[in-house]
């Protein structure tokens, strides 16, 4: 008999921010395939005989390919086991979660998707920054910065973003932050626009570094900002000073 799969978002880092449904599933899962940045504290919810597989995906240094992860999910589910794929943040926000769902669907395996708290919103909030605020901005964009603006693979309209007057949240942008900032400035976004970087959010090693669009590339290099980190660009960054 074929087992089942749950694709579960673990949230932004703090183990207390996982959902109740996610905990319920962790308590019954027979196999857990987890990403590198997941808090190991969450394993306390698991049954004692659970099999843990570390997907170990690091930025620009993937220990396990996506195809290999898909293969593990399908292999164990076809053995009749309940497989829980535990992913950071929300599985459908730059998490390649839908690729895993499609792989299971093609294999005839039932999948439940459990949304998670995404770092794009929760991490700024955790340091006192709302990504929208009345009278400041009425919109925000969450953008992947893992490829350069000049890269043919880029699907981001940087010109439109620079003129949107909304908050820009950049994920996976540490390597390319200088070029991204220059691209936004080139298209008209003021170089004095406030920027904050939050590295290793909600962990003992969290670092919060402020700057502006014109300086964030240099600051990022000088401060050796490393993944995981997000960048928030916009006037809302200054609102943390009001707390």
N, CA, C and O of each residue as an XYZ file, in Angstrom:
972
protein
N       0.845     -1.204      0.000
C       0.000      0.000      0.000
C       0.879      1.252      0.000
O       1.843      1.338      0.760
N       0.545      2.216     -0.850
C       1.310      3.462     -0.918
C       1.018      4.327      0.294
O      -0.129      4.431      0.730
N       2.070      4.954      0.843
C       1.898      5.848      1.972
C       1.427      7.219      1.528
O       0.872      7.379      0.441
N       1.653      8.197      2.377
C       1.249      9.557      2.035
C       2.373     10.514      2.378
O       3.323     10.160      3.076
N       2.247     11.734      1.875
C       3.272     12.762      2.062
C       2.629     14.031      2.581
O       1.534     14.399      2.156
N       3.305     14.698      3.493
C       2.904     16.037      3.935
C       4.047     16.994      3.645
O       5.192     16.756      4.029
N       3.721     18.064      2.969
C       4.696     19.116      2.661
C       4.432     20.249      3.650
O       3.411     20.931      3.563
N       5.355     20.444      4.588
C       5.084     21.282      5.756
C       6.052     22.454      5.849
O       7.266     22.275      5.744
N       5.512     23.654      6.045
C       6.334     24.827      6.293
C       6.658     24.940      7.767
O       5.759     24.925      8.608
N       7.952     25.055      8.090
C       8.383     25.104      9.494
C       8.418     26.514     10.056
O       8.630     26.697     11.255
N       8.210     27.524      9.197
C       8.261     28.896      9.681
C       9.641     29.509      9.536
O      10.529     28.909      8.931
N       9.829     30.710     10.092
C      11.025     31.509      9.808
C      12.260     31.200     10.642
O      13.292     31.843     10.450
N      12.195     30.252     11.548
C      13.378     29.945     12.349
C      13.058     29.663     13.802
O      13.568     28.700     14.373
N      12.223     30.489     14.407
C      11.811     30.270     15.782
C      10.890     29.051     15.821
O       9.830     29.069     15.196
N      11.270     27.995     16.541
C      10.445     26.780     16.547
C       9.047     26.996     17.108
O       8.156     26.182     16.866
N       8.839     28.076     17.852
C       7.513     28.344     18.408
C       6.538     28.879     17.364
O       5.339     28.981     17.624
N       7.045     29.214     16.201
C       6.181     29.780     15.165
C       5.697     28.734     14.164
O       5.122     29.092     13.136
N       5.916     27.469     14.441
C       5.368     26.421     13.594
C       3.872     26.298     13.885
O       3.430     26.612     14.990
N       3.091     25.843     12.902
C       1.642     25.770     13.074
C       1.236     24.536     13.875
O       1.992     23.571     13.992
N       0.022     24.593     14.422
C      -0.511     23.461     15.182
C      -0.633     22.234     14.284
O      -0.310     21.122     14.701
N      -1.100     22.434     13.047
C      -1.245     21.303     12.132
C       0.115     20.660     11.838
O       0.216     19.437     11.737
N       1.138     21.467     11.704
C       2.468     20.927     11.451
C       2.931     20.049     12.612
O       3.510     18.985     12.394
N       2.681     20.487     13.828
C       3.055     19.696     15.004
C       2.305     18.370     15.020
O       2.887     17.324     15.311
N       1.010     18.416     14.705
C       0.213     17.178     14.671
C       0.815     16.158     13.702
O       0.885     14.967     14.008
N       1.244     16.631     12.545
C       1.808     15.735     11.547
C       3.196     15.237     11.938
O       3.537     14.082     11.685
N       3.999     16.107     12.556
C       5.319     15.689     13.029
C       5.210     14.544     14.031
O       6.068     13.663     14.073
N       4.164     14.561     14.827
C       3.996     13.545     15.866
C       3.697     12.163     15.308
O       3.853     11.162     16.008
N       3.266     12.100     14.046
C       2.906     10.805     13.472
C       3.780     10.402     12.288
O       3.705      9.260     11.833
N       4.608     11.315     11.781
C       5.428     11.014     10.604
C       6.424      9.899     10.896
O       7.007      9.829     11.978
N       6.606      9.031      9.907
C       7.577      7.940     10.038
C       8.932      8.301      9.418
O       9.970      7.772      9.814
N       8.902      9.209      8.441
C      10.120      9.708      7.813
C      10.010     11.223      7.722
O       8.994     11.744      7.262
N      11.057     11.943      8.162
C      11.095     13.400      8.049
C      12.313     13.779      7.212
O      13.448     13.461      7.565
N      12.060     14.458      6.103
C      13.132     14.954      5.235
C      13.182     16.464      5.431
O      12.264     17.176      5.024
N      14.254     16.953      6.054
C      14.258     18.338      6.512
C      15.379     19.163      5.884
O      16.451     18.649      5.565
N      15.104     20.447      5.717
C      16.095     21.374      5.180
C      17.119     21.734      6.240
O      16.918     21.499      7.432
N      18.227     22.311      5.777
C      19.374     22.614      6.636
C      19.046     23.597      7.758
O      19.542     23.443      8.874
N      18.215     24.607      7.476
C      18.013     25.688      8.433
C      16.886     25.432      9.429
O      16.573     26.299     10.245
N      16.283     24.263      9.369
C      15.199     23.951     10.296
C      15.759     23.787     11.707
O      16.796     23.154     11.903
N      15.059     24.367     12.692
C      15.480     24.210     14.083
C      15.367     22.751     14.508
O      14.318     22.128     14.345
N      16.442     22.218     15.048
C      16.440     20.828     15.512
C      15.494     20.642     16.699
O      15.133     19.512     17.027
N      15.089     21.743     17.350
C      14.145     21.639     18.461
C      12.823     21.030     18.010
O      12.111     20.426     18.812
N      12.494     21.186     16.731
C      11.225     20.661     16.234
C      11.201     19.127     16.245
O      10.132     18.517     16.239
N      12.371     18.522     16.259
C      12.419     17.059     16.253
C      11.911     16.469     17.569
O      11.630     15.273     17.649
N      11.796     17.298     18.586
C      11.250     16.819     19.860
C       9.790     16.390     19.720
O       9.288     15.620     20.539
N       9.118     16.879     18.699
C       7.722     16.499     18.467
C       7.604     15.124     17.809
O       6.525     14.532     17.808
N       8.694     14.614     17.255
C       8.633     13.393     16.458
C       8.559     12.130     17.319
O       8.979     12.124     18.476
N       8.030     11.091     16.743
C       8.022      9.786     17.405
C       9.456      9.270     17.529
O      10.332      9.677     16.767
N       9.691      8.386     18.477
C      11.061      7.968     18.788
C      11.688      7.160     17.657
O      12.911      7.144     17.514
N      10.870      6.493     16.857
C      11.416      5.634     15.808
C      11.440      6.327     14.438
O      11.601      5.662     13.415
N      11.284      7.642     14.411
C      11.260      8.371     13.137
C      12.613      8.291     12.435
O      13.656      8.288     13.089
N      12.596      8.228     11.119
C      13.823      8.284     10.330
C      14.002      9.719      9.854
O      13.126     10.266      9.185
N      15.143     10.337     10.199
C      15.441     11.720      9.818
C      16.418     11.729      8.652
O      17.472     11.096      8.714
N      16.067     12.446      7.590
C      16.959     12.615      6.445
C      17.235     14.105      6.283
O      16.312     14.902      6.115
N      18.506     14.471      6.334
C      18.911     15.870      6.204
C      19.117     16.186      4.722
O      20.052     15.692      4.092
N      18.229     17.015      4.184
C      18.356     17.391      2.767
C      19.578     18.271      2.551
O      20.155     18.282      1.464
N      19.971     19.003      3.576
C      21.251     19.714      3.581
C      21.469     20.685      2.452
O      22.596     20.832      1.979
N      20.409     21.366      1.995
C      20.577     22.268      0.863
C      21.121     23.612      1.331
O      20.448     24.347      2.054
N      22.328     23.922      0.919
C      22.956     25.190      1.255
C      23.012     26.079      0.019
O      23.113     25.576     -1.099
N      22.946     27.430      0.212
C      23.032     28.319     -0.940
C      24.305     28.088     -1.734
O      25.406     28.135     -1.185
N      24.151     27.838     -3.029
C      25.270     27.674     -3.963
C      26.152     26.463     -3.632
O      27.238     26.313     -4.192
N      25.684     25.602     -2.723
C      26.448     24.409     -2.372
C      25.464     23.315     -1.967
O      25.426     22.901     -0.808
N      24.684     22.859     -2.914
C      23.625     21.919     -2.601
C      24.196     20.524     -2.342
O      24.866     19.932     -3.188
N      23.911     20.039     -1.172
C      24.377     18.721     -0.780
C      23.508     17.646     -1.421
O      23.978     16.545     -1.706
N      22.238     17.973     -1.644
C      21.305     17.043     -2.249
C      20.513     17.795     -3.310
O      19.973     18.864     -3.028
N      20.434     17.265     -4.507
C      19.707     17.957     -5.563
C      18.205     17.829     -5.347
O      17.741     16.989     -4.576
N      17.456     18.679     -6.042
C      16.003     18.605     -5.927
C      15.483     17.260     -6.428
O      14.562     16.695     -5.840
N      16.060     16.750     -7.499
C      15.633     15.445     -8.009
C      15.884     14.342     -6.992
O      15.084     13.414     -6.863
N      16.993     14.443     -6.272
C      17.296     13.444     -5.250
C      16.301     13.525     -4.099
O      15.868     12.500     -3.572
N      15.941     14.739     -3.713
C      14.938     14.918     -2.650
C      13.613     14.317     -3.085
O      12.979     13.580     -2.329
N      13.191     14.638     -4.315
C      11.940     14.078     -4.835
C      11.979     12.547     -4.804
O      10.998     11.894     -4.448
N      13.127     11.994     -5.183
C      13.256     10.541     -5.232
C      13.121      9.920     -3.848
O      12.487      8.875     -3.696
N      13.716     10.558     -2.834
C      13.599     10.054     -1.466
C      12.147     10.082     -0.996
O      11.653      9.117     -0.413
N      11.465     11.209     -1.260
C      10.060     11.324     -0.849
C       9.247     10.178     -1.436
O       8.506      9.501     -0.724
N       9.392      9.970     -2.738
C       8.608      8.947     -3.438
C       9.003      7.541     -2.990
O       8.143      6.679     -2.805
N      10.310      7.312     -2.816
C      10.784      5.988     -2.407
C      10.152      5.544     -1.095
O       9.640      4.429     -0.993
N      10.188      6.417     -0.091
C       9.670      6.026      1.221
C       8.148      5.975      1.233
O       7.562      5.133      1.913
N       7.507      6.863      0.493
C       6.046      6.824      0.431
C       5.571      5.535     -0.238
O       4.559      4.961      0.164
N       6.295      5.087     -1.249
C       5.909      3.854     -1.939
C       6.130      2.613     -1.076
O       5.616      1.536     -1.377
N       6.897      2.778     -0.008
C       7.054      1.687      0.951
C       5.894      1.641      1.942
O       5.862      0.794      2.836
N       4.948      2.554      1.777
C       3.795      2.585      2.660
C       3.958      3.457      3.881
O       3.161      3.371      4.815
N       4.990      4.306      3.891
C       5.285      5.129      5.057
C       4.700      6.527      4.917
O       4.427      6.998      3.813
N       4.515      7.177      6.055
C       4.079      8.579      6.072
C       5.329      9.451      6.076
O       6.080      9.469      7.050
N       5.544     10.173      4.982
C       6.737     10.999      4.793
C       6.375     12.461      4.986
O       5.454     12.973      4.349
N       7.107     13.131      5.871
C       6.896     14.558      6.092
C       8.096     15.328      5.549
O       9.219     15.163      6.026
N       7.853     16.146      4.576
C       8.901     17.002      3.997
C       8.837     18.336      4.715
O       7.898     19.106      4.514
N       9.838     18.618      5.558
C       9.848     19.806      6.408
C      10.728     20.875      5.782
O      11.939     20.701      5.645
N      10.099     21.990      5.401
C      10.790     23.056      4.676
C      10.739     24.355      5.474
O       9.785     24.603      6.211
N      11.767     25.178      5.321
C      11.805     26.452      6.023
C      10.776     27.429      5.488
O      10.440     27.407      4.304
N      10.279     28.284      6.367
C       9.310     29.293      5.941
C       8.037     28.666      5.440
O       7.455     27.807      6.101
N       7.594     29.101      4.247
C       6.420     28.535      3.601
C       6.878     27.740      2.381
O       7.719     28.221      1.621
N       6.348     26.543      2.178
C       6.840     25.695      1.081
C       6.685     26.301     -0.308
O       7.423     25.950     -1.229
N       5.720     27.215     -0.459
C       5.439     27.770     -1.777
C       6.043     29.156     -1.993
O       5.783     29.781     -3.022
N       6.840     29.648     -1.051
C       7.523     30.938     -1.232
C       8.999     30.650     -1.497
O       9.786     30.506     -0.561
N       9.367     30.567     -2.762
C      10.737     30.275     -3.196
C      11.284     28.995     -2.563
O      12.489     28.867     -2.349
N      10.402     28.063     -2.272
C      10.830     26.830     -1.623
C      10.802     25.613     -2.520
O      11.145     24.514     -2.083
N      10.394     25.789     -3.782
C      10.302     24.691     -4.746
C       9.344     23.603     -4.280
O       9.426     22.450     -4.703
N       8.429     24.004     -3.390
C       7.479     23.038     -2.855
C       6.555     22.453     -3.902
O       6.231     21.266     -3.858
N       6.130     23.279     -4.841
C       5.185     22.782     -5.839
C       5.834     21.742     -6.742
O       5.153     20.859     -7.264
N       7.158     21.842     -6.929
C       7.861     20.819     -7.705
C       7.750     19.459     -7.012
O       7.608     18.427     -7.668
N       7.817     19.472     -5.693
C       7.721     18.234     -4.931
C       6.303     17.671     -4.977
O       6.106     16.458     -5.047
N       5.322     18.569     -4.936
C       3.931     18.129     -5.049
C       3.687     17.488     -6.414
O       3.053     16.436     -6.504
N       4.186     18.117     -7.470
C       4.004     17.567     -8.819
C       4.674     16.203     -8.960
O       4.127     15.300     -9.594
N       5.865     16.054     -8.364
C       6.564     14.769     -8.425
C       5.743     13.680     -7.746
O       5.644     12.560     -8.247
N       5.158     14.016     -6.606
C       4.313     13.044     -5.896
C       3.062     12.724     -6.708
O       2.645     11.569     -6.790
N       2.476     13.742     -7.299
C       1.270     13.536     -8.091
C       1.533     12.590     -9.258
O       0.727     11.705     -9.547
N       2.660     12.784     -9.920
C       3.027     11.910    -11.038
C       3.250     10.472    -10.584
O       3.062      9.527    -11.350
N       3.653     10.325     -9.323
C       3.890      8.978     -8.776
C       2.636      8.384     -8.143
O       2.664      7.266     -7.631
N       1.541      9.135     -8.180
C       0.292      8.645     -7.617
C       0.231      8.665     -6.111
O      -0.445      7.837     -5.500
N       0.946      9.623     -5.493
C       1.032      9.695     -4.030
C       0.239     10.899     -3.513
O       0.358     12.010     -4.030
N      -0.560     10.654     -2.497
C      -1.381     11.701     -1.871
C      -0.487     12.684     -1.101
O       0.421     12.268     -0.381
N      -0.749     13.980     -1.257
C       0.060     15.007     -0.586
C      -0.850     16.000      0.136
O      -1.847     16.465     -0.417
N      -0.490     16.315      1.373
C      -1.120     17.422      2.099
C      -0.101     18.548      2.216
O       1.046     18.315      2.598
N      -0.516     19.762      1.888
C       0.362     20.927      1.992
C      -0.050     21.756      3.203
O      -1.208     22.155      3.330
N       0.908     22.010      4.088
C       0.654     22.806      5.294
C       1.458     24.102      5.187
O       2.685     24.069      5.275
N       0.793     25.237      4.999
C       1.516     26.510      4.870
C       2.328     26.817      6.125
O       2.022     26.345      7.220
N       3.366     27.616      5.933
C       4.184     28.048      7.057
C       4.278     29.559      7.100
O       3.951     30.234      6.123
N       4.721     30.088      8.218
C       4.939     31.529      8.356
C       6.169     31.904      7.538
O       7.258     31.384      7.783
N       6.005     32.804      6.568
C       7.126     33.153      5.706
C       8.009     34.225      6.343
O       7.516     35.143      6.999
N       9.305     34.095      6.144
C      10.269     35.050      6.697
C      10.104     36.431      6.067
O      10.483     37.435      6.671
N       9.543     36.493      4.860
C       9.410     37.771      4.162
C       8.600     38.783      4.957
O       8.838     39.986      4.857
N       7.658     38.308      5.736
C       6.810     39.196      6.544
C       7.179     39.130      8.016
O       7.238     40.157      8.693
N       7.430     37.918      8.516
C       7.628     37.747      9.953
C       8.967     38.267     10.446
O       9.056     38.782     11.561
N      10.015     38.142      9.630
C      11.332     38.589     10.087
C      11.381     40.115     10.261
O      11.847     40.575     11.303
N      10.921     40.919      9.289
C      10.869     42.366      9.550
C      10.021     42.698     10.779
O      10.396     43.551     11.583
N       8.884     42.027     10.921
C       8.010     42.288     12.070
C       8.718     41.993     13.384
O       8.491     42.678     14.382
N       9.572     40.977     13.388
C      10.246     40.571     14.623
C      11.216     41.626     15.135
O      11.555     41.626     16.318
N      11.672     42.536     14.258
C      12.568     43.608     14.710
C      11.865     44.971     14.684
O      12.511     46.016     14.746
N      10.531     44.940     14.592
C       9.758     46.170     14.709
C       9.446     46.878     13.410
O       9.066     48.049     13.424
N       9.600     46.190     12.274
C       9.354     46.828     10.978
C       8.121     46.212     10.326
O       8.119     45.023     10.007
N       7.065     47.013     10.124
C       5.920     46.527      9.348
C       6.209     46.732      7.867
O       6.731     47.780      7.486
N       5.884     45.758      7.026
C       6.200     45.971      5.618
C       5.156     46.831      4.905
O       5.375     47.263      3.773
N       4.023     47.080      5.565
C       3.093     48.111      5.100
C       2.708     48.969      6.302
O       2.716     48.506      7.442
N       2.373     50.223      6.026
C       1.920     51.110      7.092
C       1.134     52.254      6.451
O       1.547     52.826      5.443
N       0.001     52.567      7.056
C      -0.850     53.612      6.499
C      -0.081     54.931      6.373
O       0.576     55.376      7.314
N      -0.177     55.526      5.222
C       0.493     56.795      4.979
C       1.942     56.649      4.533
O       2.587     57.632      4.168
N       2.452     55.420      4.563
C       3.836     55.181      4.145
C       3.871     54.360      2.862
O       4.482     54.768      1.874
N       3.221     53.215      2.879
C       3.140     52.406      1.669
C       1.919     51.513      1.708
O       1.499     51.060      2.773
N       1.352     51.264      0.543
C       0.157     50.432      0.425
C       0.430     49.123     -0.310
O      -0.502     48.407     -0.677
N       1.701     48.812     -0.522
C       2.018     47.573     -1.228
C       3.423     47.098     -0.867
O       4.254     47.867     -0.384
N       3.661     45.830     -1.110
C       5.005     45.302     -0.938
C       5.242     44.201     -1.969
O       4.308     43.581     -2.475
N       6.516     43.983     -2.260
C       6.921     42.942     -3.207
C       7.951     42.044     -2.542
O       8.866     42.522     -1.872
N       7.796     40.749     -2.730
C       8.766     39.782     -2.238
C       9.497     39.226     -3.456
O       8.885     38.646     -4.353
N      10.811     39.412     -3.472
C      11.584     39.147     -4.681
C      12.745     38.207     -4.382
O      13.431     38.351     -3.370
N      12.955     37.253     -5.265
C      14.142     36.402     -5.173
C      15.319     37.118     -5.825
O      15.227     37.587     -6.960
N      16.426     37.195     -5.090
C      17.618     37.845     -5.620
C      18.730     36.874     -5.932
O      19.903     37.247     -5.901
N      18.385     35.628     -6.232
C      19.429     34.605     -6.406
C      20.109     34.668     -7.763
O      21.139     34.026     -7.968
N      19.541     35.440     -8.705
C      20.236     35.664     -9.977
C      20.391     37.170    -10.198
O      19.568     37.959     -9.736
N      21.435     37.555    -10.896
C      21.701     38.965    -11.161
C      20.609     39.574    -12.043
O      20.007     38.869    -12.852
N      20.349     40.874    -11.894
C      19.385     41.527    -12.780
C      19.736     41.394    -14.255
O      18.849     41.378    -15.108
N      21.015     41.298    -14.556
C      21.465     41.180    -15.950
C      21.416     39.746    -16.472
O      21.629     39.511    -17.661
N      21.139     38.799    -15.599
C      21.128     37.397    -15.987
C      19.908     37.108    -16.873
O      18.803     37.530    -16.532
N      20.073     36.415    -17.977
C      18.935     36.095    -18.843
C      17.836     35.302    -18.137
O      16.688     35.298    -18.583
N      18.183     34.632    -17.038
C      17.181     33.862    -16.291
C      16.312     34.739    -15.398
O      15.289     34.276    -14.893
N      16.696     35.991    -15.194
C      15.938     36.876    -14.303
C      14.576     37.198    -14.890
O      14.465     37.598    -16.049
N      13.534     37.018    -14.076
C      12.168     37.312    -14.497
C      11.602     38.521    -13.764
O      10.403     38.794    -13.838
N      12.463     39.243    -13.058
C      12.033     40.378    -12.232
C      12.056     41.666    -13.055
O      13.027     41.944    -13.759
N      10.990     42.438    -12.961
C      10.932     43.748    -13.615
C      11.480     44.783    -12.634
O      10.722     45.406    -11.892
N      12.798     44.960    -12.636
C      13.444     45.855    -11.679
C      13.032     47.310    -11.910
O      12.948     48.086    -10.958
N      12.780     47.679    -13.146
C      12.347     49.042    -13.446
C      11.004     49.335    -12.790
O      10.823     50.393    -12.187
N      10.075     48.412    -12.904
C       8.761     48.584    -12.284
C       8.871     48.620    -10.766
O       8.189     49.407    -10.108
N       9.729     47.770    -10.209
C       9.913     47.757     -8.756
C      10.439     49.097     -8.254
O      10.005     49.598     -7.217
N      11.373     49.668     -8.998
C      11.996     50.917     -8.559
C      10.996     52.069     -8.539
O      11.212     53.070     -7.854
N       9.915     51.933     -9.278
C       8.922     53.011     -9.356
C       7.642     52.682     -8.583
O       6.670     53.434     -8.649
N       7.636     51.580     -7.861
C       6.396     51.099     -7.240
C       6.008     51.851     -5.975
O       4.838     51.847     -5.591
N       6.970     52.497     -5.320
C       6.758     53.195     -4.044
C       6.346     52.242     -2.926
O       5.843     52.670     -1.887
N       6.564     50.950     -3.148
C       6.239     49.960     -2.132
C       7.484     49.410     -1.472
O       8.605     49.673     -1.908
N       7.273     48.642     -0.414
C       8.374     47.970      0.268
C       8.866     46.815     -0.606
O       8.070     46.092     -1.206
N      10.172     46.655     -0.666
C      10.771     45.539     -1.390
C      11.470     44.629     -0.383
O      12.342     45.071      0.365
N      11.083     43.370     -0.372
C      11.727     42.375      0.486
C      12.505     41.429     -0.411
O      11.935     40.769     -1.280
N      13.805     41.368     -0.193
C      14.678     40.519     -1.007
C      15.072     39.276     -0.227
O      15.594     39.373      0.883
N      14.825     38.119     -0.803
C      15.268     36.860     -0.244
C      16.372     36.290     -1.137
O      16.378     36.520     -2.346
N      17.280     35.567     -0.553
C      18.375     34.905     -1.295
C      19.162     35.908     -2.142
O      19.496     35.626     -3.293
N      19.455     37.069     -1.575
C      20.077     38.141     -2.351
C      21.447     38.549     -1.842
O      21.993     39.548     -2.310
N      22.021     37.811     -0.898
C      23.287     38.237     -0.293
C      24.377     38.408     -1.341
O      25.072     39.424     -1.357
N      24.529     37.432     -2.202
C      25.604     37.481     -3.198
C      25.432     38.629     -4.189
O      26.414     39.215     -4.644
N      24.178     38.947     -4.521
C      23.913     39.908     -5.598
C      23.387     41.250     -5.118
O      22.903     42.039     -5.930
N      23.466     41.532     -3.822
C      22.821     42.734     -3.300
C      23.387     44.022     -3.906
O      22.631     44.962     -4.152
N      24.681     44.084     -4.146
C      25.246     45.309     -4.701
C      24.709     45.581     -6.108
O      24.324     46.709     -6.416
N      24.683     44.582     -6.940
C      24.183     44.760     -8.300
C      22.678     45.063     -8.312
O      22.205     45.845     -9.137
N      21.935     44.440     -7.396
C      20.501     44.714     -7.312
C      20.257     46.153     -6.900
O      19.414     46.838     -7.479
N      20.998     46.615     -5.893
C      20.858     48.002     -5.448
C      21.181     48.967     -6.585
O      20.468     49.951     -6.784
N      22.232     48.697     -7.318
C      22.611     49.558     -8.437
C      21.535     49.567     -9.522
O      21.272     50.601    -10.137
N      20.922     48.419     -9.747
C      19.862     48.327    -10.756
C      18.649     49.164    -10.349
O      18.064     49.856    -11.182
N      18.273     49.102     -9.074
C      17.143     49.887     -8.587
C      17.428     51.386     -8.661
O      16.556     52.176     -9.025
N      18.652     51.768     -8.314
C      19.047     53.185     -8.397
C      19.041     53.645     -9.851
O      18.598     54.752    -10.157
N      19.529     52.804    -10.732
C      19.576     53.145    -12.166
C      18.190     53.473    -12.710
O      18.035     54.326    -13.584
N      17.189     52.779    -12.177
C      15.827     52.981    -12.670
C      15.044     54.010    -11.858
O      13.840     54.171    -12.054
N      15.730     54.711    -10.942
C      15.090     55.854    -10.316
C      14.820     55.789     -8.838
O      14.373     56.782     -8.264
N      15.072     54.657     -8.184
C      14.853     54.600     -6.740
C      15.976     55.356     -6.041
O      17.150     55.147     -6.345
N      15.620     56.228     -5.111
C      16.592     57.104     -4.459
C      17.644     56.294     -3.705
O      17.320     55.345     -2.991
N      18.898     56.680     -3.874
C      19.984     55.946     -3.208
C      19.953     56.106     -1.701
O      20.619     55.355     -0.989
N      19.188     57.074     -1.199
C      19.055     57.256      0.249
C      17.906     56.443      0.845
O      17.630     56.550      2.040
N      17.240     55.637      0.030
C      16.154     54.795      0.536
C      16.691     53.864      1.625
O      17.685     53.170      1.409
N      16.045     53.844      2.790
C      16.541     53.008      3.890
C      16.510     51.513      3.550
O      15.605     51.029      2.870
N      17.518     50.805      4.040
C      17.620     49.357      3.846
C      18.053     48.724      5.164
O      18.855     49.298      5.900
N      17.523     47.549      5.457
C      18.002     46.786      6.602
C      18.253     45.360      6.165
O      17.496     44.797      5.374
N      19.316     44.783      6.682
C      19.604     43.368      6.486
C      19.409     42.659      7.816
O      19.906     43.105      8.850
N      18.681     41.549      7.778
C      18.507     40.718      8.974
C      19.094     39.349      8.672
O      18.570     38.606      7.842
N      20.168     39.029      9.342
C      20.884     37.769      9.115
C      20.584     36.781     10.240
O      20.546     37.152     11.413
N      20.373     35.523      9.867
C      20.101     34.451     10.844
C      18.993     34.863     11.807
O      19.144     34.777     13.026
N      17.887     35.308     11.240
C      16.782     35.859     12.039
C      16.264     34.873     13.073
O      16.209     33.664     12.845
N      15.887     35.429     14.214
C      15.247     34.668     15.290
C      16.126     33.531     15.797
O      15.630     32.488     16.223
N      17.434     33.745     15.746
C      18.369     32.763     16.276
C      19.365     33.491     17.178
O      19.426     34.720     17.157
N      20.142     32.758     17.966
C      21.122     33.418     18.842
C      22.170     34.219     18.079
O      22.798     35.109     18.653
N      22.371     33.923     16.802
C      23.386     34.629     16.013
C      22.788     35.720     15.118
O      23.448     36.195     14.194
N      21.559     36.111     15.386
C      20.916     37.137     14.551
C      21.729     38.433     14.535
O      22.233     38.882     15.565
N      21.845     39.027     13.331
C      22.464     40.350     13.188
C      21.528     41.237     12.380
O      20.950     40.811     11.381
N      21.392     42.485     12.833
C      20.564     43.469     12.136
C      21.468     44.628     11.741
O      22.085     45.261     12.598
N      21.548     44.905     10.451
C      22.471     45.929      9.944
C      21.706     46.894      9.056
O      21.064     46.493      8.085
N      21.785     48.174      9.404
C      21.063     49.210      8.664
C      21.991     49.927      7.689
O      23.203     50.002      7.892
N      21.392     50.445      6.635
C      22.114     51.254      5.664
C      21.131     51.928      4.738
O      19.967     52.112      5.095
N      21.577     52.298      3.561
C      20.664     52.793      2.547
C      21.011     52.123      1.224
O      21.989     51.382      1.124
N      20.197     52.392      0.219
C      20.352     51.678     -1.039
C      21.719     51.927     -1.675
O      22.295     51.039     -2.304
N      22.222     53.130     -1.504
C      23.505     53.457     -2.104
C      24.695     52.821     -1.419
O      25.755     52.672     -2.027
N      24.533     52.440     -0.154
C      25.667     51.922      0.613
C      25.561     50.453      0.977
O      26.538     49.871      1.449
N      24.388     49.827      0.770
C      24.177     48.483      1.313
C      25.113     47.454      0.690
O      25.487     46.484      1.350
N      25.497     47.646     -0.565
C      26.422     46.704     -1.187
C      27.765     46.695     -0.501
O      28.318     45.632     -0.221
N      28.300     47.888     -0.226
C      29.584     48.015      0.466
C      29.467     47.512      1.901
O      30.333     46.786      2.389
N      28.383     47.907      2.571
C      28.178     47.479      3.956
C      28.093     45.958      4.041
O      28.667     45.347      4.942
N      27.379     45.357      3.105
C      27.224     43.902      3.105
C      28.574     43.202      3.013
O      28.807     42.191      3.675
N      29.456     43.750      2.188
C      30.786     43.152      2.033
C      31.644     43.405      3.270
O      32.320     42.499      3.757
N      31.613     44.636      3.775
C      32.420     44.982      4.948
C      32.004     44.186      6.187
O      32.844     43.748      6.974
N      30.695     44.010      6.339
C      30.169     43.303      7.509
C      30.100     41.788      7.307
O      29.717     41.041      8.208
N      30.478     41.356      6.104
C      30.468     39.931      5.779
C      29.096     39.308      6.061
O      28.994     38.264      6.707
N      28.047     39.967      5.566
C      26.702     39.428      5.709
C      26.621     38.103      4.959
O      27.029     38.003      3.802
N      26.089     37.091      5.634
C      26.060     35.743      5.068
C      24.649     35.180      5.105
O      23.853     35.561      5.964
N      24.328     34.275      4.183
C      23.022     33.606      4.233
C      22.885     32.771      5.497
O      23.881     32.249      6.000
N      21.669     32.635      6.020
C      20.431     33.202      5.493
C      20.255     34.646      5.945
O      20.450     34.963      7.118
N      19.890     35.505      5.027
C      19.647     36.910      5.360
C      18.594     37.456      4.413
O      18.515     37.044      3.255
N      17.790     38.379      4.903
C      16.849     39.063      4.024
C      17.150     40.553      4.077
O      17.698     41.059      5.056
N      16.781     41.240      3.008
C      16.939     42.690      2.928
C      15.559     43.309      2.767
O      14.739     42.844      1.975
N      15.320     44.362      3.530
C      14.070     45.119      3.406
C      14.430     46.523      2.937
O      15.245     47.207      3.556
N      13.816     46.941      1.841
C      14.105     48.235      1.222
C      12.836     49.075      1.231
O      11.800     48.647      0.721
N      12.913     50.271      1.809
C      11.744     51.153      1.798
C      11.650     52.001      3.042
O      12.372     51.796      4.018
N      10.746     52.959      2.988
C      10.589     53.916      4.098
C      10.111     53.250      5.375
O      10.299     53.803      6.459
N       9.497     52.073      5.277
C       9.035     51.394      6.496
C      10.201     51.013      7.403
O      10.014     50.818      8.604
N      11.397     50.906      6.837
C      12.565     50.526      7.651
C      12.776     51.505      8.799
O      13.185     51.109      9.890
N      12.499     52.772      8.555
C      12.674     53.774      9.600
C      11.634     53.738     10.688
O      11.805     54.391     11.718
N      10.546     52.987     10.493
C       9.476     52.957     11.489
C       9.895     52.262     12.774
O       9.310     52.509     13.828
N      10.907     51.390     12.700
C      11.365     50.692     13.917
C      11.847     51.686     14.957
O      11.803     51.393     16.151
N      12.309     52.861     14.530
C      12.805     53.878     15.471
C      11.699     54.429     16.354
O      11.973     55.012     17.403
N      10.434     54.248     15.934
C       9.309     54.804     16.702
C       8.945     53.945     17.896
O       8.189     54.375     18.767
N       9.479     52.729     17.943
C       9.128     51.829     19.059
C       9.981     52.148     20.289
O       9.835     51.502     21.327
